[in-house]
Amino acid sequence: MRLLLRSNSHRPLENGSGVEIAASPDTPRRERWQWQVRLLPGGASSADLDQKAATVTAALSRGDGSSSSVEVSTDPEVASATLEVLEPTDTVQLERGLREVLVFVVGRGQARIEDRHLLTELDVLVLEGDDPYVVDVAAVEAATSIAVVRLTAAGTRGIGWVP
């Protein structure tokens, strides 16, 4: 499954401190929580997570010269996460494992993913399931920053985005 989320579709957090980019499930309290990706003001962190949640963060440079924190939280019994920020000057190929979900968040500039999706600032692309296992990521503008989140299933079952 491929999910393209434009910058105006992100859900503001209840405390007003940032936005939820993607989550599974995306309807709070509907099913067992698995993972979430949030964008917060630089240096901020979420306060509403279960203490068991594993969290990774990284600074993502923005078009206005500021930076935001990308925060990825997972239920460690379900998934683990890694997070890296790319500032590509050329096309980069990323491999995705069979049981991985990839989430791309553009912080600054424009990026073309798979030579078919043009993402601008705060646009997001989620890839899971049978979507490509080798993904081309290219900067369209010279100064582009992209957060790449890898979510990997912790058990024998795969994970995904649960609408």
C-alpha positions, -999 to +999 in steps of 0.1 A: +000+000+000+011+035-008-002+064+012+006+100+001-002+127+027+000+163+017+011+189+043-024+202+050-037+167+060-017+162+092-037+161+125-029+188+151-020+173+185-045+180+213-019+200+232-012+222+202+025+213+202+028+198+168+012+175+143+007+138+139+021+128+105+011+091+104+000+065+129-012+030+131-040+029+138-048+064+127-080+065+148-070+068+184-082+041+208-099+021+179-074-007+179-041-015+197-016+012+191+015+002+171+034+033+160+033+070+153+053+097+135+050+132+148+065+166+138+071+188+168+087+222+173+125+219+176+134+203+210+099+194+220+087+159+228+053+142+232+040+138+267+010+115+261+029+083+254+027+051+274+060+047+293+067+014+275+069+032+241+103+033+224+110+067+209+136+080+184+140+116+173+159+136+148+161+173+138+147+181+104+157+214+087+128+234+073+125+258+044+122+289+067+156+282+083+142+266+115+142+230+124+115+206+137+118+174+156+106+142+139+095+119+167+089+082+160+073+061+188+066+024+187+051-003+209+083-024+213+062-056+213+050-048+178+077-028+160+110-010+162+120+022+144+151+038+130+152+074+117+177+091+095+177+125+078+190+127+042+201+158+024+207+142-010+225+160-038+219+131-062+195+101-064+198+078-035+185+042-036+170+028-004+161-009+001+130-018+021+127-052+038+097-074+033+083-066+067+093-029+068+072+002+065+090+033+051+078+068+059+093+098+040+088+133+054+102+163+034+114+190+057+128+215+032+128+217-006+112+192-029+119+155-035+109+130-061+103+095-048+102+065-072+104+090-101+066+094-097+057+113-065+067+149-061+068+158-025+071+194-011+077+207+024+059+185+050+045+161+025+047+124+035+048+091+016+042+058+034+052+026+016+043-009+029+033-043+018+040-051-019+051-016-028+087-013-041+115-029-022+140-006-038+131+031-037+148+059-055+148+093-036+160+124-055+162+160-045+145+183-069+160+215-053+196+219-041+187+223-004+164+194+004+160+175+037+141+143+040+134+122+072+133+085+064+116+064+090+120+026+090+094+006+110+102-031+114+079-057+128+091-071+161+073-105+159+065-129+131+035-108+119+041-079+096+031-043+105+014-018+084-007+013+084-041+005+099-068+030+087 
